[in-house]
Amino acid sequence: NISLFVDGSVNQVQQIAFGAMWHTCSELSEHLSSIASELIFINFCSKKSTFVEISTAIFAIQWLKERYSNISSLTLYTDCQSLVDLIHRRKEKLIANNFSTKSGKFLGNRDLYIELFQTIQDVNIAIVKVKGHIRNPETAIEKIFATVDQELRKKLAARKNDKEGSHTRGLKQRLP
């Protein structure tokens, strides 16, 4: 079973954001010292945290599917309640309503939801909601997620001062 940790962080003023992912196929406690160097970052131009969190999960799962051809199950750790709700409670209702409101208008994130459900359709996913921004993490899961979150915030803070060219909203770019 694969353990996958995803998080997102947004600078709403500059409309830049990063997602971060880390995964392992072994015991979580074996990796506590090497997580920061193994993180994969994804750059987004967005000011919507839910978009960034869900897009990061999609990217991460697709990346894992390319890397490991026969993924049958994974455990996804996130602090994004919207992502947890999408997978646990809202999926069937959204599909039944054709990703539309009661008045028949398509939902704003319709394409994102469709992509998420297509990405996970052949993978048995256990999704675990973790508490974000923990000051004193105790368990291996808390320590890993805290590291992912802290490194992600460092990356976003460093990017605030970066004056590189503009990007199109939603652009995903893997960064070292």
Phi and psi restraints in degrees (value plus and minus 20) as a CYANA .aco file:
   2 ILE   PHI    -116.9   -76.9
   2 ILE   PSI     115.2   155.2
   3 SER   PHI    -123.0   -83.0
   3 SER   PSI     106.4   146.4
   4 LEU   PHI    -145.7  -105.7
   4 LEU   PSI     106.1   146.1
   5 PHE   PHI    -131.5   -91.5
   5 PHE   PSI     108.3   148.3
   6 VAL   PHI    -152.3  -112.3
   6 VAL   PSI     126.1   166.1
   7 ASP   PHI    -172.2  -132.2
   7 ASP   PSI     140.4   180.4
   8 GLY   PHI    -158.8  -118.8
   8 GLY   PSI     133.0   173.0
   9 SER   PHI    -165.1  -125.1
   9 SER   PSI     120.9   160.9
  10 VAL   PHI    -148.9  -108.9
  10 VAL   PSI     118.7   158.7
  11 ASN   PHI    -124.3   -84.3
  11 ASN   PSI      82.8   122.8
  12 GLN   PHI     -90.1   -50.1
  12 GLN   PSI     -48.3    -8.3
  13 VAL   PHI     -87.5   -47.5
  13 VAL   PSI     -68.8   -28.8
  14 GLN   PHI    -108.4   -68.4
  14 GLN   PSI     -24.5    15.5
  15 GLN   PHI      33.9    73.9
  15 GLN   PSI      24.5    64.5
  16 ILE   PHI    -141.4  -101.4
  16 ILE   PSI     132.1   172.1
  17 ALA   PHI    -174.9  -134.9
  17 ALA   PSI     139.1   179.1
  18 PHE   PHI    -151.7  -111.7
  18 PHE   PSI     126.0   166.0
  19 GLY   PHI    -133.2   -93.2
  19 GLY   PSI     134.7   174.7
  20 ALA   PHI    -155.7  -115.7
  20 ALA   PSI     124.8   164.8
  21 MET   PHI    -156.3  -116.3
  21 MET   PSI     128.5   168.5
  22 TRP   PHI    -167.2  -127.2
  22 TRP   PSI     121.3   161.3
  23 HIS   PHI    -160.7  -120.7
  23 HIS   PSI     141.2   181.2
  24 THR   PHI    -171.5  -131.5
  24 THR   PSI     134.5   174.5
  25 CYS   PHI    -129.7   -89.7
  25 CYS   PSI     -13.5    26.5
  26 SER   PHI    -144.6  -104.6
  26 SER   PSI    -191.5  -151.5
  27 GLU   PHI     -78.4   -38.4
  27 GLU   PSI     116.6   156.6
  28 LEU   PHI     -82.9   -42.9
  28 LEU   PSI     -61.7   -21.7
  29 SER   PHI     -85.7   -45.7
  29 SER   PSI     -36.1     3.9
  30 GLU   PHI     -93.3   -53.3
  30 GLU   PSI     -32.4     7.6
  31 HIS   PHI    -136.7   -96.7
  31 HIS   PSI     -14.7    25.3
  32 LEU   PHI     -76.5   -36.5
  32 LEU   PSI     -51.3   -11.3
  33 SER   PHI    -105.4   -65.4
  33 SER   PSI     -34.6     5.4
  34 SER   PHI    -132.2   -92.2
  34 SER   PSI     -15.8    24.2
  35 ILE   PHI     -80.3   -40.3
  35 ILE   PSI     -68.7   -28.7
  36 ALA   PHI     -76.5   -36.5
  36 ALA   PSI     -57.5   -17.5
  37 SER   PHI    -100.0   -60.0
  37 SER   PSI     -32.5     7.5
  38 GLU   PHI    -124.5   -84.5
  38 GLU   PSI     -19.4    20.6
  39 LEU   PHI     -87.7   -47.7
  39 LEU   PSI     125.8   165.8
  40 ILE   PHI    -132.8   -92.8
  40 ILE   PSI     108.5   148.5
  41 PHE   PHI    -126.7   -86.7
  41 PHE   PSI     125.1   165.1
  42 ILE   PHI    -144.2  -104.2
  42 ILE   PSI     109.9   149.9
  43 ASN   PHI    -113.7   -73.7
  43 ASN   PSI     113.7   153.7
  44 PHE   PHI    -149.5  -109.5
  44 PHE   PSI     132.4   172.4
  45 CYS   PHI    -129.6   -89.6
  45 CYS   PSI      76.0   116.0
  46 SER   PHI    -181.7  -141.7
  46 SER   PSI     135.1   175.1
  47 LYS   PHI    -135.1   -95.1
  47 LYS   PSI      -6.3    33.7
  48 LYS   PHI    -127.9   -87.9
  48 LYS   PSI      90.9   130.9
  49 SER   PHI     -84.9   -44.9
  49 SER   PSI     -57.8   -17.8
  50 THR   PHI     -83.8   -43.8
  50 THR   PSI     -61.5   -21.5
  51 PHE   PHI     -77.0   -37.0
  51 PHE   PSI     -66.0   -26.0
  52 VAL   PHI     -86.4   -46.4
  52 VAL   PSI     -63.7   -23.7
  53 GLU   PHI     -82.5   -42.5
  53 GLU   PSI     -68.0   -28.0
  54 ILE   PHI     -88.0   -48.0
  54 ILE   PSI     -62.4   -22.4
  55 SER   PHI     -82.3   -42.3
  55 SER   PSI     -57.2   -17.2
  56 THR   PHI     -84.4   -44.4
  56 THR   PSI     -62.3   -22.3
  57 ALA   PHI     -82.9   -42.9
  57 ALA   PSI     -63.1   -23.1
  58 ILE   PHI     -80.4   -40.4
  58 ILE   PSI     -70.4   -30.4
  59 PHE   PHI     -76.5   -36.5
  59 PHE   PSI     -66.9   -26.9
  60 ALA   PHI     -83.4   -43.4
  60 ALA   PSI     -64.3   -24.3
  61 ILE   PHI     -87.5   -47.5
  61 ILE   PSI     -62.0   -22.0
  62 GLN   PHI     -83.0   -43.0
  62 GLN   PSI     -61.1   -21.1
  63 TRP   PHI     -81.2   -41.2
  63 TRP   PSI     -64.3   -24.3
  64 LEU   PHI     -85.4   -45.4
  64 LEU   PSI     -59.2   -19.2
  65 LYS   PHI     -84.0   -44.0
  65 LYS   PSI     -54.6   -14.6
  66 GLU   PHI     -90.9   -50.9
  66 GLU   PSI     -57.5   -17.5
  67 ARG   PHI     -97.9   -57.9
  67 ARG   PSI     -61.4   -21.4
  68 TYR   PHI    -136.6   -96.6
  68 TYR   PSI      84.6   124.6
  69 SER   PHI     -86.5   -46.5
  69 SER   PSI     -41.5    -1.5
  70 ASN   PHI    -141.3  -101.3
  70 ASN   PSI      32.2    72.2
  71 ILE   PHI     -93.6   -53.6
  71 ILE   PSI     102.4   142.4
  72 SER   PHI    -129.0   -89.0
  72 SER   PSI     -45.2    -5.2
  73 SER   PHI    -172.4  -132.4
  73 SER   PSI     132.6   172.6
  74 LEU   PHI    -174.0  -134.0
  74 LEU   PSI     136.8   176.8
  75 THR   PHI    -129.0   -89.0
  75 THR   PSI     101.7   141.7
  76 LEU   PHI    -124.5   -84.5
  76 LEU   PSI     103.5   143.5
  77 TYR   PHI    -126.9   -86.9
  77 TYR   PSI     107.3   147.3
  78 THR   PHI    -170.8  -130.8
  78 THR   PSI     136.6   176.6
  79 ASP   PHI    -122.3   -82.3
  79 ASP   PSI     -12.4    27.6
  80 CYS   PHI    -109.9   -69.9
  80 CYS   PSI      85.6   125.6
  81 GLN   PHI     -83.0   -43.0
  81 GLN   PSI     -55.1   -15.1
  82 SER   PHI     -81.4   -41.4
  82 SER   PSI     -61.0   -21.0
  83 LEU   PHI     -85.7   -45.7
  83 LEU   PSI     -63.0   -23.0
  84 VAL   PHI     -80.0   -40.0
  84 VAL   PSI     -67.0   -27.0
  85 ASP   PHI     -83.6   -43.6
  85 ASP   PSI     -60.6   -20.6
  86 LEU   PHI     -77.3   -37.3
  86 LEU   PSI     -66.7   -26.7
  87 ILE   PHI     -97.6   -57.6
  87 ILE   PSI     -58.5   -18.5
  88 HIS   PHI    -104.1   -64.1
  88 HIS   PSI     -65.3   -25.3
  89 ARG   PHI    -138.8   -98.8
  89 ARG   PSI     -50.8   -10.8
  90 ARG   PHI    -117.3   -77.3
  90 ARG   PSI     -33.7     6.3
  91 LYS   PHI     -75.1   -35.1
  91 LYS   PSI     -75.6   -35.6
  92 GLU   PHI     -81.4   -41.4
  92 GLU   PSI     -61.9   -21.9
  93 LYS   PHI     -85.1   -45.1
  93 LYS   PSI     -62.5   -22.5
  94 LEU   PHI     -82.3   -42.3
  94 LEU   PSI     -64.6   -24.6
  95 ILE   PHI     -84.8   -44.8
  95 ILE   PSI     -65.1   -25.1
  96 ALA   PHI     -80.5   -40.5
  96 ALA   PSI     -54.3   -14.3
  97 ASN   PHI    -112.8   -72.8
  97 ASN   PSI      -8.8    31.2
  98 ASN   PHI      35.7    75.7
  98 ASN   PSI      16.1    56.1
  99 PHE   PHI      35.8    75.8
  99 PHE   PSI      19.5    59.5
 100 SER   PHI    -143.5  -103.5
 100 SER   PSI     139.1   179.1
 101 THR   PHI     -98.9   -58.9
 101 THR   PSI     155.5   195.5
 102 LYS   PHI     -82.2   -42.2
 102 LYS   PSI     -48.7    -8.7
 103 SER   PHI    -104.4   -64.4
 103 SER   PSI     -20.9    19.1
 104 GLY   PHI      75.7   115.7
 104 GLY   PSI     -20.9    19.1
 105 LYS   PHI    -100.8   -60.8
 105 LYS   PSI     121.3   161.3
 106 PHE   PHI     -86.7   -46.7
 106 PHE   PSI     123.0   163.0
 107 LEU   PHI     -85.5   -45.5
 107 LEU   PSI     129.9   169.9
 108 GLY   PHI     -80.2   -40.2
 108 GLY   PSI     -55.4   -15.4
 109 ASN   PHI    -121.3   -81.3
 109 ASN   PSI       3.7    43.7
 110 ARG   PHI     -71.0   -31.0
 110 ARG   PSI     -72.5   -32.5
 111 ASP   PHI     -82.5   -42.5
 111 ASP   PSI     -56.6   -16.6
 112 LEU   PHI     -86.2   -46.2
 112 LEU   PSI     -63.8   -23.8
 113 TYR   PHI     -83.5   -43.5
 113 TYR   PSI     -63.5   -23.5
 114 ILE   PHI     -80.5   -40.5
 114 ILE   PSI     -65.4   -25.4
 115 GLU   PHI     -82.0   -42.0
 115 GLU   PSI     -61.3   -21.3
 116 LEU   PHI     -80.1   -40.1
 116 LEU   PSI     -69.8   -29.8
 117 PHE   PHI     -86.4   -46.4
 117 PHE   PSI     -54.7   -14.7
 118 GLN   PHI     -87.4   -47.4
 118 GLN   PSI     -57.2   -17.2
 119 THR   PHI     -87.0   -47.0
 119 THR   PSI     -56.6   -16.6
 120 ILE   PHI    -117.3   -77.3
 120 ILE   PSI     -20.4    19.6
 121 GLN   PHI     -79.8   -39.8
 121 GLN   PSI     -50.7   -10.7
 122 ASP   PHI    -128.3   -88.3
 122 ASP   PSI      -2.4    37.6
 123 VAL   PHI    -145.5  -105.5
 123 VAL   PSI     111.6   151.6
 124 ASN   PHI    -101.0   -61.0
 124 ASN   PSI      89.4   129.4
 125 ILE   PHI    -129.0   -89.0
 125 ILE   PSI     107.2   147.2
 126 ALA   PHI    -120.9   -80.9
 126 ALA   PSI     100.7   140.7
 127 ILE   PHI    -127.5   -87.5
 127 ILE   PSI     112.1   152.1
 128 VAL   PHI    -139.3   -99.3
 128 VAL   PSI     102.3   142.3
 129 LYS   PHI    -102.9   -62.9
 129 LYS   PSI     101.9   141.9
 130 VAL   PHI    -131.7   -91.7
 130 VAL   PSI     134.5   174.5
 131 LYS   PHI     -99.2   -59.2
 131 LYS   PSI     107.9   147.9
 132 GLY   PHI    -108.2   -68.2
 132 GLY   PSI     140.9   180.9
 133 HIS   PHI      40.2    80.2
 133 HIS   PSI      22.3    62.3
 134 ILE   PHI     -97.9   -57.9
 134 ILE   PSI     109.2   149.2
 135 ARG   PHI     -97.3   -57.3
 135 ARG   PSI     -60.1   -20.1
 136 ASN   PHI    -146.9  -106.9
 136 ASN   PSI      57.9    97.9
 137 PRO   PHI     -85.8   -45.8
 137 PRO   PSI     122.2   162.2
 138 GLU   PHI    -134.0   -94.0
 138 GLU   PSI     -65.7   -25.7
 139 THR   PHI    -103.6   -63.6
 139 THR   PSI     145.6   185.6
 140 ALA   PHI     -80.3   -40.3
 140 ALA   PSI     -61.2   -21.2
 141 ILE   PHI     -82.3   -42.3
 141 ILE   PSI     -65.7   -25.7
 142 GLU   PHI     -82.3   -42.3
 142 GLU   PSI     -61.5   -21.5
 143 LYS   PHI     -86.4   -46.4
 143 LYS   PSI     -62.2   -22.2
 144 ILE   PHI     -84.5   -44.5
 144 ILE   PSI     -68.2   -28.2
 145 PHE   PHI     -84.6   -44.6
 145 PHE   PSI     -58.9   -18.9
 146 ALA   PHI     -81.5   -41.5
 146 ALA   PSI     -59.6   -19.6
 147 THR   PHI     -85.4   -45.4
 147 THR   PSI     -65.8   -25.8
 148 VAL   PHI     -77.7   -37.7
 148 VAL   PSI     -67.9   -27.9
 149 ASP   PHI     -82.0   -42.0
 149 ASP   PSI     -66.6   -26.6
 150 GLN   PHI     -84.9   -44.9
 150 GLN   PSI     -63.8   -23.8
 151 GLU   PHI     -86.4   -46.4
 151 GLU   PSI     -56.0   -16.0
 152 LEU   PHI     -84.1   -44.1
 152 LEU   PSI     -64.2   -24.2
 153 ARG   PHI     -85.4   -45.4
 153 ARG   PSI     -56.0   -16.0
 154 LYS   PHI     -82.0   -42.0
 154 LYS   PSI     -63.5   -23.5
 155 LYS   PHI     -82.3   -42.3
 155 LYS   PSI     -63.6   -23.6
 156 LEU   PHI     -86.4   -46.4
 156 LEU   PSI     -61.5   -21.5
 157 ALA   PHI     -82.9   -42.9
 157 ALA   PSI     -60.6   -20.6
 158 ALA   PHI     -85.8   -45.8
 158 ALA   PSI     -55.1   -15.1
 159 ARG   PHI     -91.5   -51.5
 159 ARG   PSI     -46.1    -6.1
 160 LYS   PHI     -75.7   -35.7
 160 LYS   PSI     -55.4   -15.4
 161 ASN   PHI    -111.1   -71.1
 161 ASN   PSI     -24.2    15.8
 162 ASP   PHI    -102.5   -62.5
 162 ASP   PSI     106.9   146.9
 163 LYS   PHI    -123.9   -83.9
 163 LYS   PSI       9.0    49.0
 164 GLU   PHI     -83.7   -43.7
 164 GLU   PSI     148.2   188.2
 165 GLY   PHI     -78.3   -38.3
 165 GLY   PSI     143.8   183.8
 166 SER   PHI     -97.2   -57.2
 166 SER   PSI     141.0   181.0
 167 HIS   PHI    -144.9  -104.9
 167 HIS   PSI     141.1   181.1
 168 THR   PHI     -99.4   -59.4
 168 THR   PSI     121.2   161.2
 169 ARG   PHI     -73.6   -33.6
 169 ARG   PSI     111.4   151.4
 170 GLY   PHI      70.5   110.5
 170 GLY   PSI     -23.7    16.3
 171 LEU   PHI     -82.6   -42.6
 171 LEU   PSI     111.2   151.2
 172 LYS   PHI    -129.7   -89.7
 172 LYS   PSI     112.7   152.7
 173 GLN   PHI    -163.1  -123.1
 173 GLN   PSI     104.7   144.7
 174 ARG   PHI     -96.9   -56.9
 174 ARG   PSI     112.2   152.2
 175 LEU   PHI    -140.0  -100.0
 175 LEU   PSI     132.7   172.7
